[in-house]
Amino acid sequence: MTYIETKLKREIVIDSIITIHYFEYMRDFVFRGESHDFWEFMYVDKGSVIVQGGEHQFTLHAGDIIFHEPNEFHAIRSVGNSSPNLVAVSFVSHSPAMDEFRKKKMTLNMEERTLVSHILDAARKVLSTPMNVPSVEQVELRTDAPIGSQQMVLLYLELFLVTVLQNEAKPDVSPRRRITGTFVSPVELSGTREKRLQEITEFMEFRICEQLSLDELCEHFSLSRSSIQKLFQKEKGCGPMEFFNRMKIQRAKDMIRDGRKNLTEIAGFLSYSSLPYFSKQFKKATGMAPMKYASSVKGITQALKGENS
């Protein structure tokens, strides 16, 4: 017998990953926008957001997803009373089938949501960079990742995209919710950025892992020291740098609860000059030392899980 190979067609091929993020944003979060030469999708896991894609705005709720094609300007701000949780995945693909995702906005079904969770789970085993830090522009890979785990990220992402296309093509399924948008004129675009405080706090969020000075804020936003001080005192009841320090302490608390880094690593990650200085600032803000806070949180968590019984 003569066996002849059969090559199978791959409709979607992911060439590389840019970023994979899971964000837990503040209720007043605003991202002023960007464009880049690769694909990105954003899935709303909790809460509601207004997303700008090109010249239109869309309101997305939990379960909704939007795809941004290469070089499409996109921006986002949270709405409603709850803080949004968002999944953002950006990647490079030159497959012709990706044209089907241009301008696509919809609600995912349970099968598709499960695949998104698989992407995140696979990414956690591969990436050493935190998935909740927006300022990460290049992910780093773990050296101890299980064999084949990098490929699993690509496979789950390709499977997710192909599944979406297949579900769209099924004639026997009920139509899913379509997300319609409104046109955003240049005047309206500028109006969404008039809330200077939101712009500054968003900038702080992106610089949370770095050291930031009041002079840098003033220069970046073309504001005087007195203007920015008055803005924060009126809206937040404190100065801008005190508010930035509060954000850092909140991130430190989140990382302590996460348990993946020790206190020295957390202090370095958040650009504190030393562990004693970090401990001093943490105690000043929370009333307890980081180690005591870590112990109390872990104790509560273990009690809730019944691990102390």
FENZIFEN-V250897 format. One record per residue. SS is DSSP state (@ for helix, = for strand, . for the rest). OMEGA is omega in radians with two decimals (* if undefined). Layout:
SS,OMEGA  SS,OMEGA
//
This chain:
.,3.09  .,-3.14  .,3.14  .,-3.11  .,3.09  .,3.13  .,-3.13  .,-3.11  .,3.05  .,-3.07  .,-3.12  .,3.10  .,3.07  .,-3.10  .,-3.13  =,3.09  =,3.03  =,3.11  =,2.98  =,-3.03  =,2.89  =,-3.05  =,2.95  =,-2.99  .,3.01  .,-3.05  .,-3.11  .,-3.08  .,3.05  =,3.00  =,-2.98  =,3.00  =,3.11  =,2.98  .,-3.13  .,-3.00  .,3.08  .,-3.10  =,3.04  =,2.94  =,3.12  =,-3.12  =,3.14  =,-3.13  =,-3.14  =,3.07  .,-3.11  =,3.13  =,2.96  =,-3.09  =,2.99  =,3.07  =,-3.04  .,-3.10  .,-3.09  =,3.05  =,-3.12  =,3.04  =,-3.12  =,3.09  =,-3.12  .,-3.12  .,-3.11  =,3.13  =,3.05  =,3.12  =,3.08  =,3.12  .,3.13  .,3.09  .,3.05  .,3.09  .,3.10  =,-3.14  =,-3.06  =,2.98  =,-3.11  =,3.08  =,3.13  .,-3.04  .,-3.10  .,3.11  .,-3.09  .,2.95  =,-3.01  =,2.99  =,3.10  =,3.14  =,3.10  =,-2.99  =,3.11  =,3.05  .,3.12  .,-3.13  .,3.12  @,-3.12  @,3.11  @,3.08  @,-3.14  @,-3.09  @,3.10  .,3.13  .,-3.08  .,3.11  =,-3.05  =,3.05  =,-3.12  .,3.02  .,-3.04  @,3.11  @,-3.12  @,3.09  @,3.12  @,3.12  @,3.06  @,3.12  @,3.08  @,3.09  @,-3.14  @,-3.13  @,3.12  @,-3.13  @,3.13  @,3.14  @,-3.03  @,-2.98  =,3.04  .,3.10  .,3.14  .,-3.12  .,-3.08  .,-3.13  .,-3.06  .,-3.03  .,3.12  .,-3.14  .,3.07  .,-3.11  .,3.07  .,-3.06  =,3.07  .,3.11  .,-3.10  .,-3.13  .,3.13  .,-3.14  .,3.11  .,-3.05  @,3.08  @,3.13  @,3.13  @,3.09  @,3.14  @,-3.10  @,3.13  @,3.13  @,3.10  @,3.13  @,3.11  @,-3.11  @,3.13  @,3.13  @,3.09  @,3.14  @,3.14  @,3.13  @,3.10  @,-3.06  @,-3.11  .,-3.13  .,-3.01  .,3.12  .,3.13  .,-3.12  .,3.11  .,-3.09  .,3.09  =,-3.09  .,3.13  .,-3.08  =,3.08  =,3.13  =,3.13  .,3.11  .,3.11  @,3.13  @,-3.14  @,3.11  @,3.13  @,-3.13  @,-3.14  .,-3.11  .,-3.10  .,3.14  .,-3.05  @,-3.12  @,3.13  @,3.11  @,-3.10  @,3.14  @,3.06  @,3.10  @,3.10  @,3.14  @,3.14  @,3.13  .,-3.01  .,-3.11  .,-3.08  .,2.98  .,-3.06  .,-3.12  .,3.10  @,3.12  @,3.11  @,3.10  @,-3.12  @,-3.11  @,-3.08  @,-3.07  @,3.11  .,3.12  .,3.05  .,3.13  @,-3.12  @,-3.13  @,-3.10  @,3.08  @,3.14  @,-3.14  @,-3.10  @,3.13  @,-3.11  @,-3.01  @,-3.05  @,3.13  .,3.12  .,3.10  .,-3.10  @,-3.11  @,3.05  @,3.11  @,3.11  @,3.10  @,3.08  @,3.11  @,3.13  @,-3.14  @,3.09  @,3.09  @,3.11  @,3.12  @,3.11  @,-3.11  @,3.08  @,3.12  @,3.14  @,3.04  .,-3.09  .,-3.13  .,3.03  .,-3.04  @,3.11  @,3.13  @,3.12  @,3.12  @,3.11  @,-3.13  @,-3.12  .,3.02  .,2.95  .,-3.04  .,3.14  .,3.09  @,3.10  @,3.13  @,3.08  @,-3.13  @,3.13  @,-3.14  @,-3.14  @,3.14  @,3.11  @,-3.09  @,-3.00  @,-3.11  .,3.10  .,3.13  .,-3.13  @,-3.13  @,3.11  @,3.10  @,-3.14  @,-3.13  @,-3.11  @,3.12  @,-3.14  @,3.13  @,3.11  @,-3.13  @,-3.14  @,3.12  @,3.13  @,-3.13  @,-3.14  .,-3.07  .,3.14  .,-3.08  .,*
//
